[in-house]
């Protein structure tokens, strides 16, 4: 339920802008060096500098323009490639993102000074994330491993690699990565939520709940941890785990925080109501969830909700082994 973490280096842009602006001024000054009279120099320079400032400012209208300009006026600019890759990945333009990240990685591969390792690790992880989103997970794993080799204490690289391992069904390895993430960043709410998901997949309900509760405490506005905790409390096959009242509380929070736009959260709310014996409300929540799911083209979820409704109309609660079952 959580996006991978890309690394963007925005502060470099301030340095580049200062360098470019100074260089532009220097060019203007050299072009005016033949003028002898100081007043003439001032008269000519002021409008030219004003125009230079206007042109330079235009490069700052958006980050994409800025970094494309960086590539146009510099060579082997790994920072510009990395940040353009970041912006493309944010827009879902993954092929272009991969191309930029690969260019950045190639440039940085020629820099053997250990001081470059942190930046190189950033680039390797970004490339891995983009590849993973293109379902090129085997290639992604190679770059995650390189990022971790360069920076053995790079928490986000372990976190993101755990996401890929989990998607591949390699649950024990994903757990190891997320536990290591938490060794490095104990207050990482996303890692607690992900670890809870892994424990839930394994049927370790108490361990899952413990992780979700930590995530909820760490991130008051996080919807996924609340939804997942509510789902577990409402639908667990373990009688000692279920708590309908608590499930309703967390599910309602998730629905409200999400702006009532997530059909999966409404499905969880329906399950929580059903566990509490509030079947009329369970039916209403499931119907609303199904309508939104159909609108969003989530046919599989809509089908699951129709099955939920059959149970609720018979005054029966929902039982599930893992999230979304």
N, C-alpha and C positions, 0 to 999 in steps of 0.2 A: 503493500500500500504506500510505500514511500519512494520517492524518486531518488535516483543516484545523485551523487554529489560531484559536480564539476568544480574546477578551480579556475577562477578568473583573476587576472592581475591588473586591476584598474589603475593603481598608483603609478605604474610605469608610464601611463599616458600623460600625466602631468609633466614628467621629465621630458618626454618626447616633444610635447608642445613647446616647452621652454626652449629646447634645442632648435626646433624648426623655426620658431619665431626669431630667435637670435640670429640664426643663419640667414633668414630672409632679410633682416635688418642689415646684416653685414654685407649682403649682396647689393642692397640698395646703396649703402654707404660707399662701396667700392665703385659703383657706377657713377657716383657723383663726385669722385675724388678729383676730377679735373677742374672743378669749380674753385675759384680762389676766394671770392668774396663771401664772408660768413653769412651775411644776410641772404645771399642768393642760395647758399646751401640750405638754410633754414626754410626758405620759401619753397624750394623744390622738395625737400625731404618730408615736410609735414604732411602734405596730401598723399605722398607715396606711402609713408608709414601708416597713415590712416587706412589706405586701401589694403595694404598688407595685413593689417590687423583684421579688417573685415573678411578678407579671404581666409585667413587662418581660423577665424571664429567659425566660419561656415563648416570647417572640418569637424567641429564639435557639436554639430546639430544632432548627430546620433553616433553611437559608438561604432557602428558598422562603417560609417564614412571615415571616422577617425582611423580605424585600423587598416582599412583599405588604402588610405593615404599613407600610412606608415609603410606599407609594403611598396608603394610607388616611389617613395623617396629614400628608402633604406634597402640594404641587401641582407640576406640571411637573418631576417627578423623573426626569431622563434616566438617572441612574446606576441607580436601581431598575429602570427598564424594561430597560436594557442587561443587568443582571445576571440578571433574570428570564428574559430571552431566552436568555442563556447557559445557565441551568439547564434550560430547556425543550429547547434544542438538544441538550444532553447526554443527555436522556431520549428524544430522537427525536421530540419534539412540535414539529415544524417550523412548522406553521401558527401556533401560539401564539408560537413564538420570533420568527417574521417580524413578527407584529403588535407585539410588544414592541420589537423593534429599529427598526421603522418609527416607533413613537411616540417613541423616544429620538432618532432622527434628526430628526424634525419639531421636537422641543423644542430641539435643539442648533442647528438651522438659523437660529433667531432670535438666536443668540449670535455676533456678528460679531467679537468680540475675538480676535486671533490666538492668545492664550493658550489658547483653547478648541479650537484646531485638532487637537491631538493626540487629545483625547478624542473629537472628532467623527470623526476618521479611524478610531479603534477601532470606533465604532458602525457606520460605513459598511462596514468590512470584515466585521464580524459579520453584518450584514444580507446582504452579498454571499455569504458562506459558506452561510448558511441557504437562500438562494434557489438556490444551485448544487446543494445537496443535494436540493432539490425539482425538479431538472432544469429550472430556470428560468435557464439559463446566460446568455442574452442580457441579462436584467435584472441578473443578478449582475455582469456585466462593467461595467455602468454604475456600480455602487457601488464596485467595485474601483478603477476609474479615479478616482472622487471621493476615495476614501481616499488614493490616491497623490498626487492634486493637493494635498490638505491636508497630507500628510506625505511629501514626495518620497523620504525615506530610510527608509521604513517597510518593513523587510525581509519581515515576515510577509505583508504585502499582496501583494508580488511573488510570494512563494512560493505563496500560495493561488491567485492569478490564474494562475500557471503550471499548477497542477493542473487548472483549468478548461480552459485552452487545450490542454493535453495530451489531455484527454478529448474535446475537439472535433476532435482530429487536427491541430491547428495546432502542429506539433512545433517548428518553428524559433522561433516566438514564445515557446513554453514554455521552450525552452532559453535564450532571451534573458532571460526573467524569473528563471530559476533561477541563471543566471550573475550577474545583478545582485544577487540575494539573497546569493550567496557573496562578492560584492564588499563587501557590507555586513556579513555575518556569515560569515567564512571557515571557522569551525568548526561550521557547521550540517550535521550528518550527514544529516538528512532531505533537504536540498537536494542534497547530493552523490549520494544514492541516486536521487532523482528525475531528476537530470541523467544519471546512468548509464542509467536506464530509457529516456530520450529517445534517447541515443546508440545503445542497443541496438536500439530501434525503427528507427533509420536504418541499422542494419547496421555501425555504427562500434564493433566489438567491443573494440578496444584502448582506445579512449576510455572505453567503458562500464566496463571492468574497472578502469581507473585511478580512476574516480569511486567505484566500489563499494569498492575497497581503502581509499580515504580515509575513506569512511563507516565501514567496519569499524574502522579505527584510532581514529576519534573516538568511536565508540559501542560499547563492548565488549559491551553487552547487547542490541544491536539485532538483530532476527531478519531483517528484510526485506533489509538490505544483504547479509547472509551468504547468504540463500537466492538472491538475484538473482546474486550473484557465483558461487555454486556452479552455478547453472543455465547461466550463460554459459560457464564453464569446462568443463562437461559436454556441452553440446549445440551449441556453436557450429559452424557449417559451415566455419569457418576452421581447418584442421589445426594451424596455428601457435599458435592460441589455447588449444586444449583441453588440460586437465591433470586427468586423472581423480583422481589422489591428492589434489590440492588441493581439487577439487570435493567429494570425500567428506568431507574435514575440515570445510569450511565448512557443508555440508549437514547433517552430524551436529550441529554446533553450533546451527544454526537449529532443528532438530527438538527438541533437548533444551531449549533456551531457551524454546520455545513450549509446552512440556509435552506434546509429541506429540499436539497437538490440531488442527494445521493440515494438511489433506490436500495442499495445494499444496507444502508443505515436504517432505512424505514423497514426493511425486512427484519432486521435485528430487533427493532422496536416492536414489531408484530409478534415475534417469537417471545420477547420479554413479557408482553401483555398476556400472551397465552399461558406462559409459565405461571403467571400470577392469577390465572383464572378469569382474566378480563377479555373474554373471547370476542365480544362486540367490537372493542377497540382494536383487537388483534386483526379482525377481518378488515376494518377500515384502513389500518396501516398497511396491510398486505395489498389491498386494492390500490391504494395510492402509490405504493412502490411499483406495482405491476404497470400502472399507467405511465409512470416516469421511465421505467425500464424499456417499455415498448417505444416511447417517444425517442429514447436515446439509442434505439437499435440493439438493445441488450436482450436478445431473444432467449438465450439460455437462462438468464436470471428470471425473465418473465415466466418461463415454463416452470422453474422451481417455485415461484410465488403462487402459481396456480395450484401446485401440489400442496403448498402450505395452507391455502384457503380451504382445501378439502378437509384437512385436519381440523382447522379452527371451526368450521361449520359443524363438525362432529364433536366439538368441545374437547379436542385432543391437543396437547402441546407438541411442539416440534422437538425432535431429538436428532442431533447431527454429530458426526465424528470430528469434523474440522470446519474451518471457516468456509462458508458458502455451500456446504453440502446440501 
